[in-house]
Amino acid sequence: MKNYPPYLVIKEREELEAELYRQIGQLKVELEWLKKNLFSSVEEKRKMIEPLNPEIPVYRQCELIGLLPLPITMRQEKRVSIICSL
């Protein structure tokens, strides 16, 4: 085992700890979102997707509720949107 200077070991540990706290926070956000969207029909689940949610991307929302993200162009909105399907 290499002997690293203590400041490098502390810095590495702090970086790892910060990343783990970030992941915990993200999982909490996803869990709360999932709790309110879990027991719904496919159509209801599609309607629950929040394309503008800054904390959970659409593809992840689809994964969490068991839908597959499919990119399509929404002509009336003139932008690329994602609709989830089974």
N, C-alpha and C positions, 0 to 999 in steps of 0.2 A: 504494500500500500504506500502511495506517495505521501510525502509530508507537505501538505499545502499550508501556506501562511494562514493564520487564523482569520484574518479579514476576508480572505477568499471563501473560506468555509462558511463564515457567517453570511456573506453576501449571497452565496449560492442557496443557503437555507432560507434566507429572506425572500429570494426570488421564487423558490419553490412554494413557500408558504403563501405568498401573494397570489400565485397562479391557482393554488388549491382553494383559497377563499373566493377567487373569481369564479371558479367552476361551481363551488357550493352555491354562490349567489345565483348563477345562471340556472342551476337545477331547481332552486326554490321558485324562481320566476316560472319555469316550465311546469313545475308541479301545480302551482296555483292556477295556471292557465288550463292545464289538463283537467283539474278537478271540476272546473265549470263547463267543460266541453266533452267529457268522456261518454256519457250515456245518452247518445243521440243517434238518430238515423243518419244514413249517408248524406241525404239532402240537408239535414240540419247541420251536420258537420261541415259541409261545404260552405254553408252560410256563415259559420262561425269563424272561418279563416279571416284573420286580420292582416291584410296586406301592408298596412302602414304601422304595424307593431314594431317599434324600434328594438325591442329586447329579444323577440323570437322571430327569426326569419320564416317566411312562408313554408319553405321546404321542411323546416324543423316542425312547424305546426302540423303539417300533413303527416310527418313521421309519428308524432306523438299521438295522433288520433287514428292512426292506421289507414291513412289514405296515401296514394302515390301522387306526387306533384307532377303535373303535365303543363309545360309552358305552351301558351297559345296567345295569339294576338287578339286583343279586344278592340274591334274596329270603332265602336261607339266611343271608347275612351281614348283611342289613338295612342295606346301604349301597350307594352308587353305586360301581360298579367299572368298569373299562375292559377290554374284551377286544379283542384285535387279530385282524384277519382279512385275507385277501387281497383 
